[in-house]
Every structure is written in C-alpha cells, then in structure tokens.
Amino acid sequence: MTDLVVRTPASSANLGAGFDVFGMAVALYADMGTGDAPDGAQPIDSHHPGHRAFDRLGGTGPIWLRCNIPMARGLGFSGAVRVGAAALAVVQAGETIREQAAEILAVAAELEGHGDNVVASLHGGVDAYVDGRPIPFPIGPRLGASSFVAWIPDVTTSTDASRRVLPSVVERGDAVHNIARATQFVLAFAHDDPELLAGATSDRLHQDHRVPAVPGAADALAAGASAGAWCGWLSGSGPTVGFLVDPALAGAVAAALPAQGHTKVLGLDLEGTRLL
C-alpha cells in the first residue's frame, strides 16, 4: 500500500484537576503520509518523534508531515505526531486504526511519557487515560458543540522542565480538592450540563505551580472567566490557556484575553485519528 495519509487532532491535557489523566481532542491537525512529501508538507527524518513511533510499529519507507499544531505550546504536538505516525504504520501493514488502537496507544504513551494527550488524539472527544486504557467521556449535544478558545502566548514551554517544579509530596487537602473537582468535571459531561463546569477545573497539583511561570496566564484565566467562559485551564504544561465556551460567547471570550498572545477559536474533534 502506498500514498497513505492519516489525520490526527491536537489535544489539550489535564483539563484542570485531571492531571496526567484527562485529555480533549481539538480541531487542529497533523497529517502524516507515506512516500514523497506533497506541497505544504515536509519529509521527516529518523530522529523525529513521529518517525520513532512509525519505526516501532514496523513502518517502512519515507514519511512526511503537514501540521498546523504549534510546537511546545501545550496543544499536544508531539503526542499527535506519535499517534499519527504509529497509526500510519498500522495502516501500511494492512490493519485498521481501530483494530490496533490499543497497540498504537501503548507505543505512543510510552514514547510520550504520559497518556493523557495521546488518548485524546487517538480516540477524539474527551477521554481519561487509566492504567493504560482509554475511558471515553459521554458527550451530549450541548458540550459536544462547545467552542475551545485557546490563548497562545509567544513563549514555549518544556514539559520535562515544567514537571521539575512540581512538589514530590501532595498534601491531603490538595488531593481531596482535586478528587472533588475532577469528579465535578466528569459529571458535567455525564449530564451534558455546562453549568457544572464552573469551578471544575480548579487544580492544586500542577496549575498553581506552573501558571506563575507563564507571563499573562493568570490574567488570561481571570479574563476568560469574567467574559463568560464555562471553565478555563492551563493546557498541558502550558503556556497555552484553554477555555470551554458557549459558541455564542466565543468571540467575546477571545477578545477579552491578554494582548501578549494570539487566540484561536476551535471546535472539539470527536472523531480522533483517521485514514484520509
């Protein structure tokens, strides 16, 4: 089989209190294909994170990438290209992505070092990554149609570096706080009730330590909430701040965010990785 193309969505991870567990697929995409790179794409070499996933699952020959997911901005670039390349190898071997989803997830999560980004990029929608397996959230019509507003400052972050600022011991009160907020977030989707999202992304395990390192992030979170966003969070390890918003208010929320960055108004991706 030749001239295969796989499309994989970006992701926003943690979603507040779901540290290293929750992920959401959003409508930015990495397209990966076999053969010569077409216009607008670039060939990738064996050192690229996507190529390593492709090799791990037995892919052969040259591959290329065409992508509008910003790198090192907390929108799951490396996870998306790992998932996409692993899926490309599976399809090249004559299998389907869904039949081999568990293997794709295992390889991508191992290479990524955590599974919250890759589970969303692979399966789409909103998912939990639990003991190596995906647990999809139910998504009703109200939250399924919501807008994801991203405030993307003009700085980058390193996930590894940002993890080094996190405390090694968690206080009991902080753990209880996060259990409560993560439960609230899940129930908002289970009931398709955006009003339950108010306060559901409050986090004490990572956001309180990471937000001060991103200029403007605290202001962005406050401004988005004041403008009517249902909830907001530091996307992955940052620097992007993401919001779930009623589509009717998405423009107003985007306009309220700090000027020292740019905004994107996106939808959720409910399909996940697919063969084009």
Secondary structure, DSSP 8 states (H G I E B T S, - for coil): --S-EEEEEEEEESTTT-TTTEEEEEEEEEEEEESS--TT-EE--TTSHHHHHHHHTT--S-EEEEE-S-TTSSS-HHHHHHHHHHHHHHHHTT--TTTTHHHHHHHHHHHHS-SHHHHHHHH-SEEEEETTEEEE----HHHHT-EEEEEEES----HHHHHTTS-SS--HHHHHHHHHHHHHHHHHHHTT-GGGGTTTT--SSSHHHHGGGSTTHHHHHHHHHHTT-SEEEE-TTSS-EEEEE-GGGHHHHHHHS-SSEEEEEEEB-SS-SEE-
